[in-house]
Amino acid sequence: MTSPMNPIAQQNVPKGNSYAITCNLTFGDIYGQVLAWMAVIFVSLAAGLGLMGSSRPLFALVGVGLILVLSLPFLLFAFVTTLLNHIELDPK
């Protein structure tokens, strides 16, 4: 059994019109995010190199990996939300 379409969603859909999907994202829109994540990478690598000379170098590798793994979801969330904010649906 199929469920009927939501009547609220049907209200604003004109019949027979086509739409053009455009994306106006530029590198300048994500430039700050790229620089921030590069800073995180360089700080974690500097901390890892600083800890590498200690008596437990495994902490250095775990620390760098942990920082990179924990920062990656935030980077992806920032990229995806920025991308979705720059996608436009224009009627033809």
Secondary structure, 3 states (H helix, E strand, C coil): CCCCCCHHHHCCCCCCCCEEEEECCCHHHHHHHHHHHHHHHHHHHHHHHHHHCCCCHHHHHHHHHHHHHHHHHHHHHHHHHHHHHCEEEEEC
